[in-house]
């Protein structure tokens, strides 16, 4: 029987995700639970009115609707 090894988390994002990743990484170093740290990082970018690709400052889609939908799931527990 093998036991799982502990690995550091890997965060991947586009150029505009850099502040979110840095914020989430800082929260993780402060022992914030992984899912909470990720959501906190995403919220940082989504709340930025100068960020035009997601969230509060996001541009509308082709139907001229600003979509504010997001989802996250903990794969180990399948909790949303």
C-alpha positions in Angstrom: 0.0 0.0 0.0 1.3 3.4 -0.9 0.6 6.7 0.9 0.1 10.0 -0.8 3.0 12.4 -0.7 2.5 16.0 0.1 3.1 18.3 -2.9 3.0 22.1 -3.0 0.0 23.5 -4.9 0.4 24.6 -8.4 -1.5 27.6 -9.6 -1.9 28.4 -13.3 -3.4 31.5 -14.9 -3.1 34.0 -17.6 -1.2 37.3 -17.2 -4.1 39.0 -15.5 -4.2 36.2 -12.9 -0.8 37.2 -11.5 -2.2 39.3 -8.6 -4.7 36.5 -7.8 -2.0 33.9 -7.7 0.3 36.1 -5.6 -2.6 36.8 -3.1 -3.6 33.1 -2.9 0.0 32.1 -2.4 0.4 34.6 0.4 -2.8 33.3 2.1 -1.5 29.7 1.8 1.7 30.7 3.6 -0.5 32.0 6.4 -2.1 28.6 6.7 -5.4 29.6 5.1 -7.2 26.5 3.8 -6.5 25.9 0.1 -10.0 26.5 -1.3 -10.4 29.7 0.8 -7.0 31.0 -0.5 -8.0 30.3 -4.1 -11.4 32.0 -3.8 -9.8 35.0 -2.0 -7.3 35.4 -4.9 -10.0 35.1 -7.5 -12.2 37.6 -5.7 -9.3 40.1 -5.6 -9.2 40.2 -9.5 -13.0 40.0 -9.9 -13.5 43.0 -7.6 -11.0 45.1 -9.6 -13.0 47.6 -11.7 -10.0 48.1 -14.0 -9.9 44.4 -14.9 -12.0 44.2 -18.1 -11.9 40.4 -18.6 -13.7 39.2 -15.5 -15.9 40.3 -12.6 -17.0 43.8 -11.7 -15.2 45.6 -14.6 -15.8 42.8 -17.1 -16.9 43.6 -20.6 -20.2 42.3 -21.9 -20.5 39.2 -24.1 -21.7 39.2 -27.7 -25.3 39.6 -26.4 -24.3 42.7 -24.5 -24.7 41.0 -21.1 -22.1 41.1 -18.4 -21.9 37.6 -17.1 -21.1 37.2 -13.5 -20.9 33.5 -13.0 -18.1 31.4 -11.5 -17.7 28.0 -10.0 -15.1 26.2 -7.9 -15.1 22.6 -6.7 -13.0 20.7 -4.1 -12.1 17.6 -6.1 -11.2 15.6 -3.1 -14.7 16.0 -1.6 -16.6 17.0 -4.7 -18.0 20.0 -2.7 -18.8 23.2 -4.6 
